[in-house]
Every structure is written in structure tokens, then in C-alpha cells.
Amino acid sequence: MVTAVHAAVLQVLAEGGYEELSVADVAKRAGIHETSIYRRWQTKAKLVSDAIIRSAAEGAPVVDTGTFHGDILALLHQVVARLHTPLGNAVGRVVASQDPGLATLRREYWASRLQGMRQIVLRAQARGEMPLSFGPELALELFSGPILLRLTSGKTVGDRYLENLVPRVTVALKAKPVSAR
């Protein structure tokens, strides 16, 4: 039942977004009664959150190219490709939502994204490419920020943009802090 419900949620989400998603439509597509959904998930927000978090956890594995630059570039290509799908676009809007009912989703979704970045950073540190003081959360923020800003402002994010972004952010991450005078 759970697998069918999650699949139905993701289908409806991809077709119309969170605002258009109804528990009744999900139930019909999953072939179960609406009360069964409410008994397990209580609210639309909890239902959608569970489906998105489960989907994110089953997402593509973090690629090991042998370099920090290659790993980040591969990850960003995956992220951008997913954001350009109807489901990825809908998930992006849900995760960016300030709906209080989706606060847990936002935390869990970004925590799952942080795990992938942590793998990349730890490998880079083990290879001596990044200092041990370098944190994966900052890397996630510095690489995600420009992409999200660009997409929300209606601009495209293509291969050339990513190939330009990665070395610039990487250099900034390796820079030694300037002490205040």
C-alpha cells in the first residue's frame, strides 16, 4: 500500500504541484480508500513529506570521480537534470515553500542532501584536496545558492554555467580567511 500511495503522490505532484494535490486524487490513483491515507498520514503535508523524503533517499548515489571538482560537477549535473523534470520542479517548489506544515520536510530533505555533500567532502579531505576544517554544510550552501537563485530568477543552468561555477566556488572554499584588523 505505501509504495502505491507514494507513487501516486509523486505522480499527482508532478502533474499539478502541491497546491493542486488532493488526498482524494492520490487515494483514487493508489486504489485505496481516502480514510486509509488519513489514518496513516493524518495530513496532506505529512503524506507529501513522506513520499518526497522516501524518494530523495532512494535517489541517485553520489558519484566518485576521483576528484572534488569532478564529484561536485557530477552531483550538480544530477541536481539540475532533476530540477528540469516535472517532478523535480514540483519538489523544488515544495521544499522552497514556507508552509509551516512542511517544516519537517524541509529539514529532512536538506539533511538528506547534506549527506551526499558530506561524502564528497570527506573523500576530498582524504585525498588532501580540501582542508579538514572545511564543512559540507557550507559547500552545500555555496554550490546550491547560485543555482537556486538563477533558476528562481528565470535563468537557465546549463553545463557551461556549472563548469564555470565549480572552480570559482572551489577556490573560494580553499581560501584562507582574512583576519580582521
C-alpha positions in Angstrom: 0.0 0.0 0.0 2.7 2.5 1.0 4.6 2.1 -2.3 1.4 2.6 -4.3 0.5 5.7 -2.3 4.0 7.2 -2.7 3.9 6.6 -6.4 0.5 8.2 -6.7 1.7 11.2 -4.6 4.7 11.8 -6.8 2.6 11.4 -10.0 0.0 13.9 -8.8 2.7 16.3 -7.6 4.5 16.2 -10.9 1.3 16.9 -12.8 -0.1 19.7 -10.8 2.1 20.7 -7.9 1.4 20.7 -4.2 -1.4 23.2 -4.3 -3.4 21.0 -6.7 -2.7 17.7 -5.0 -5.7 16.2 -3.2 -5.7 13.2 -0.9 -8.8 12.0 -2.8 -6.9 12.0 -6.1 -4.0 10.2 -4.5 -6.3 7.6 -3.0 -8.1 7.0 -6.3 -4.8 6.6 -8.2 -3.4 4.3 -5.5 -6.6 2.2 -5.5 -7.3 2.6 -1.8 -9.8 4.5 0.3 -9.1 8.1 1.3 -9.6 7.2 5.0 -6.7 4.7 4.8 -4.4 7.6 3.8 -5.6 9.9 6.6 -5.3 7.1 9.1 -1.6 6.6 8.3 -0.5 10.2 7.4 -3.2 12.4 9.0 -2.5 15.5 6.7 -1.7 16.2 3.1 1.6 17.8 4.3 2.7 14.6 6.1 1.7 12.5 3.1 3.7 14.6 0.6 6.6 14.9 3.0 6.8 11.1 3.5 6.7 10.5 -0.3 9.4 13.1 -1.1 11.7 12.1 1.7 11.5 8.4 0.7 12.0 9.4 -3.0 15.1 11.5 -2.1 16.5 8.7 0.0 16.2 6.3 -3.0 17.8 8.9 -5.3 20.9 8.6 -7.4 24.1 7.7 -5.5 26.9 10.2 -5.1 29.4 9.6 -7.9 33.1 9.2 -7.1 35.1 10.6 -10.0 38.3 10.7 -8.1 38.4 14.5 -7.6 36.4 17.1 -5.7 35.8 19.1 -8.8 34.5 16.0 -10.7 32.4 14.8 -7.8 30.7 18.2 -7.4 30.2 18.7 -11.1 28.6 15.2 -11.3 26.3 16.0 -8.4 25.3 19.4 -9.7 24.5 17.9 -13.1 22.3 15.3 -11.4 20.5 18.0 -9.4 19.9 20.3 -12.3 18.7 17.5 -14.5 16.2 16.5 -11.8 15.1 20.1 -11.3 14.2 20.2 -15.0 11.7 17.3 -14.7 8.1 18.0 -13.8 8.6 16.1 -10.5 11.9 17.7 -9.7 10.4 21.1 -10.4 7.4 20.4 -8.1 9.6 19.0 -5.4 11.8 22.1 -5.6 8.7 24.3 -5.1 7.5 22.2 -2.2 10.9 22.3 -0.5 11.2 26.1 -1.0 7.7 26.6 0.4 7.3 28.4 3.7 4.2 26.4 4.6 4.6 25.6 8.3 3.2 22.1 7.8 6.2 21.4 5.5 8.9 22.4 8.0 9.8 18.8 8.8 10.1 18.1 5.1 12.4 21.0 4.5 14.7 19.9 7.4 14.8 16.2 6.4 15.1 16.9 2.7 18.1 19.2 3.2 19.6 16.8 5.7 19.5 14.1 3.0 21.1 16.4 0.5 23.8 17.2 3.1 24.7 13.5 3.4 25.7 13.4 -0.2 27.8 16.5 0.1 29.4 15.1 3.3 30.5 12.0 1.3 32.1 14.3 -1.4 33.8 16.5 1.2 35.2 13.6 3.2 36.6 11.9 0.1 38.2 15.3 -0.9 39.7 15.7 2.6 41.1 12.1 2.5 42.8 12.9 -0.9 44.2 16.2 0.6 42.1 18.3 -1.8 40.3 20.1 1.0 41.3 21.2 4.5 39.9 19.2 7.4 38.3 22.4 8.7 36.1 22.6 5.6 32.5 21.8 6.3 30.0 20.1 4.0 27.1 22.4 5.0 28.9 25.4 3.7 29.8 23.6 0.5 26.1 22.7 0.0 25.0 26.3 0.6 27.7 27.8 -1.6 27.0 25.5 -4.6 23.2 25.4 -4.2 22.7 29.1 -3.7 23.8 30.4 -7.1 21.9 27.6 -8.9 18.6 28.2 -6.9 18.9 32.0 -7.4 19.5 31.6 -11.1 16.6 29.2 -11.5 14.1 31.3 -9.4 15.1 34.3 -11.5 14.1 32.5 -14.7 17.6 32.0 -16.0 18.9 28.6 -17.2 21.6 26.5 -15.6 23.4 24.5 -18.2 26.7 22.7 -18.5 28.7 25.8 -19.2 27.3 27.6 -16.2 28.1 24.7 -13.9 31.6 24.2 -15.3 32.2 27.9 -14.7 30.7 27.8 -11.2 32.5 24.8 -9.7 36.1 26.0 -10.0 35.2 29.5 -8.7 33.4 28.2 -5.6 36.1 25.6 -5.0 38.8 28.3 -5.0 36.7 30.3 -2.5 36.3 27.3 -0.3 40.0 26.7 -0.2 40.9 30.4 0.6 42.4 31.2 3.9 40.3 33.5 6.0 41.5 37.1 6.2 41.8 38.2 9.8 40.0 41.4 10.8 42.2 44.4 11.7 
